[in-house]
Amino acid sequence: MGLGLWAQETPNLFQSAAPEVNEALRKRVSDFYKLLEEGRFRQTDAYLAEDAKDVYYEQEKRRIRGHEIVRVNWADGFTKAVVVTVLQTDVVMRGSTIAVAAPISSRWRLEGNQWVMYFETTAGKPSPFGSLKAGPNQTNGLTSEELIKNPSVIFNQITVEKDVVRLKSYEKSSDSILVSNGMPGGITVLFVPNLVNPGFKYRVEKQELGAGEKTKIVFEYDPGIDLSAKTTITGQIRIEPFSKAYPIVVMFDVPDSVKRLLPK
């Protein structure tokens, strides 16, 4: 099971399994996560491949509040699959408990007539909540125990280039912020302003980011005939499904001739 969505298998992105095969896999995966919801960790043994059990037993396990299967990527003639599931869970950050919806991928293969979960260890350190990849300044993967102690590693994999946008109050201008998704799972990028001045526009070039993808939030201002100083705009870049907010300030510069008149 992993936060990393892709491993050694090549998924059949544009093919679907037979309905009965798809239904059998989804039921199996859902039954596994229901056991985590109920805290019945011993019963999950029946859902594990034999070569996955030792690794699974060594890892810390914790309950989840809910789950939703959002995508199945098939591989190897529909005998293997990467199942992307959003888990409703909690992390503790700065003394506060934060509810998060974490996209997790798990790997399943057909053994006999039963689907079992296995680990692709080359993707990172396996854990019951995912094979967690190292960040850019790390050399080893993170275990679920380390994740619980330091949940900020989830958000550290998402980077926002800057927190101040600079536009001009007296002529057409533009600026942008680069947002990078270092997570192996997908995210949604939104910008929510608290106030919008006439002539101010913004757009997110690509709202849905896959693993390793980037997008720009472009800010534009056209003052028209109003060349007066403008009120600063505040807002947030929001990252879903984590409900993570990055405060942003949009400032409007004034001409040098006006700056010289301002008190120092």
N, C-alpha and C positions, 0 to 999 in steps of 0.2 A: 504494500500500500504506500502511495507516495504523493507528496506535493508535486513532484516532477511528473508532467503529463506524458512525456515520451521517453521510451527506453530503446532497447535494441530491436524490438519487433517493429516492422513497418505496418502501421495500421491501414486498414481499408477504409479510408475516409469517405469514399463515395459509394460504398456498398453497404447493404443491410443484410443481416442474417434473416433466416426464415422466422416468421412471427413466433413459432413455438420455441425456437432457440433463444431469441431475444427475451421472451417472457421468462424462460427458465433461468437465464442469467440474472435478470433484474430481480426476480424473486429471491434468488440465492443471496445476492448482494444486500438487498433490503433486509432480509432475515438476519444477516450478520450484524448490520448496524443497529437493528432493533435490540439485539442482545447487549450492545454497548449502551443503548439508551436505558436498558433495565439493569445495567450493572452486573449482568450474568457472564462474566468474563471466561469462566471455565468452559461454558458451553460453546464458546467460539472455536474450540479445538476441532470440532467436526467440520469446520469451514476452511481449514488450513491444509495446504500441501505438506507432505511429510518433511520436506527439506526447508520449510518455513517455520516449523514449530519451535525449534531451539531459539531462533532469533526472536520470535514473538514472545516466548515465555520470559526472556531476559529483559524485555522492555516494560516500562511503567505503563499502566493502562488507566484510563479515566472515563467516566460516563459522558455521554453527549446528550443534548436535549432534543435533538431531532435530526432528520436527514432528508435529502432530496436528490435522487439520481437525475443528473442533467444531460449526460452524454455518454455514449458507448462507442469507443473506437475499436473496431474489430481487426484481428490480425491472424495470420497463419491459417487461412481457410476457415475462419470462424471457430477455431479451437482455442484461441487466446483473445483476450480483450483488456483494454484499459478503460475502467469505468470511472467517470468523473462525478463525484458526489459532493454536494454542499452540506457540511456538517454544522449544526447549530451548537456552539460550545461557548465557554467563557475563558478569558484570560485575565490575569491580575497584573495591572500595570500602575505603578506609582501609588500603590495602596488601594486602588479601585478595581472592582471587577467589571470587565467590559464584555458585553455579549458580542460575539463575532460569528459571521457566517463564512466558514473557511472552505474554499474549494480544494478537495482532496482527490487524488487519483489512486486507485487500487488496481492491482494486476491479477487477473483470473485466467485459469486455464482449465480445459476439460480433461478430466481423468476418469476413464470409464464412461459413465453416464452422469457424472456429477461435476459441478463447477467448484474449484477450490482456489483460494487466494495464495499467491506466492510473492516473493520479493525479488526484485531486480536490484541486487546490491551494488552494481556498478553505477546506479543512478544517485547513490548517496547512502548515508547510514539508514538502514531500515528501522522503522518503529511502528507501533500500532496506529499512529496518526500520520504516517507518511514517511517516505524516504527523503530525508531533509537534506537539501544540497547546501554546500558552504556558500557563504557570501563572497564578494570580491576580495575581502581582506582576510579570509579564512582559508585554512588548508584542509580542514576536516569537516565532515557533515555534522549537523547538530542532532542530538538525540531528543526524544520527546521530553525527557527530564530537564534537559538544558532549555528547551523551549518554554516549559512551564516556569522555570526560574527567571527567564529573560524573554518574555513574549514579544518585546519590541523588535526581535529579529524578524518577525513577520513584516512589520512596517519598514524596517531598514532596507528591505529589498525593493521598496518603491521609492524612487528619488524624484524630487521636485527641484528644478534648476535654481530657482530663486524665489523670494517672497515679495519682491517689490517690482511693480510695473511702472515704467516712466513714459508718459505721453506729454504732448505739448498742448497747452490751452489755446494757443493762438494760430495754429495751422494744422493741417492734416498730418497725422503721425500714427505710428504703429509700434508695437513691441510684442514679445512672445515669451512664453515659459515652456521649457521642455520637461515633459514628464516621462520617466522611464520605468518600465515594469521588469524588475529583476526576478520576480517570482516565476516559478514554472507554471503557475496557473493563470487564468485570465482575470482581468479586472475591468471595471467601467470607470471612466474618468469624466467628471462633471465639474462645471464652474457655476457657483451660485453667488451672485452679487447681492449685497445688502441695499445698494442704491444704484440707480442708473441715471447718468446725466444725458440730456438730449445730445445726440450725435455720437454717443459712445456705443460701440458694438464689440462683441466677443464671439469667438467660435472655437470649439474643440475639433481639430482636424480629423481625429479618429477617436471616437469615444470608447470603443471596445478594443482593448489591447490584449493580445496573446502573450505567451511567455517570451520575454526578451524584446518585446516591441516598445516603440517610443511614439509619442505624439506631441504636437505643439498646441498650446492654447494661445490663439492670436487675439490681441486686443487692438482696436482701432478707434481713432477719434477724429471727427470732422466738426470743427467749431462753427462752420458756416460763416455768418456775419458777426457772431458773438465772440469777440476776442478777449473777453474779460477773464480774470482768474477763475478757476473751477474748483469745486469741492472735491476733496479726496474721496475716492471710492474704496470701500473695504468689501471683502468677499472671501469665499472659501473654495479651494479645489477639493472636491470630495471624491474619495476612492471607495467604490462599492465592489464586492458585497461586505466590506469591512467597516463601513460607516466611519472611515478615517477622514479627518478634515485638516487641511493645511491652510492657515490664514494667509490672505493675500491683500496687499495694499496697492491701489492704483493711484499714482500721483501725477498731477498735471503741472508741467513746468511753465514758467512765465518768461517773456522776452528779457534779454539782458538789460534793456533800457528800463524795464520795470524793476528788475533785481537791484539796480544801482540806487533806486529810491527807497528800497526797503531798509529798515533799521538793522544795524549790525550788532 
